[in-house]
């Protein structure tokens, strides 16, 4: 994810364009190398390179989260809580949205992203686990795509390896997606309870946990692709058997002649 901030929109858009241009340069470089080598699978080559880099970056990110849990005394939390922040007094707003002019409507927002300083090791590990599970969930389809490209480039487009990778990816997306949703809320509330005294008005009275449908959608998609590849493998096996039968029949016919 790329995020840039500027006083006007154009510098931010320019920075986004530069970041996207870097990706475009990488893709063009892979395409150029592929054309020089006479490759006929340039799209697969480019996809394999990008997914491999993405997966490697995720591994580095996961290591950073784990190392930070043991080397710093603060924890970064990102999850829904039952603590709501009131509308700031310095920002004018209309309570019911019935102002005569264009005006913000007063409201409150759940405290979701914050940092707890001097956090305990248990809280830091919980926060790291929440981040790592979310990272694994986001990276799983990328890894599956890399496995598909790698095997296809080596002439193994329909094999048990790919179907197993797709089924394993579906299970991973479901498990780590649900775990990420649950752990983010649990870690956020645990962080507030550790940082605030029990008699504080901001002390969260309960845990707010949520499971989004995204892990289920992702798991279903990969499971469906596993079915498609399994059917393709079956068709491929039938074609190979028919070819061998035709070759045997041709040899027998030549022998008779």
Protein Blocks (a to p, Z undefined) as FASTA:
>chain_A
ZZdddfblklmmmmmmmmmmmmmmmmmmmmmmmmmnopablmmmmmmmmmmmmmmmmmmm
mmmmmmmmmmpccdcdddddfbdcdddfklgcdfklpafbdcddddddddfbdcdehiaf
klmmmmmmmmmmmmmmmmmmmmmmmmmmmmmmnopabcfklmmmmmmmmmmmmmmmmmmm
mmmmmmmmmmmmmmpcfkbcklcfbdcddddfklmmmmmmmmmmmmmmmmmmmmmmmmmm
mmmmmmmmmmmmmmmZZ
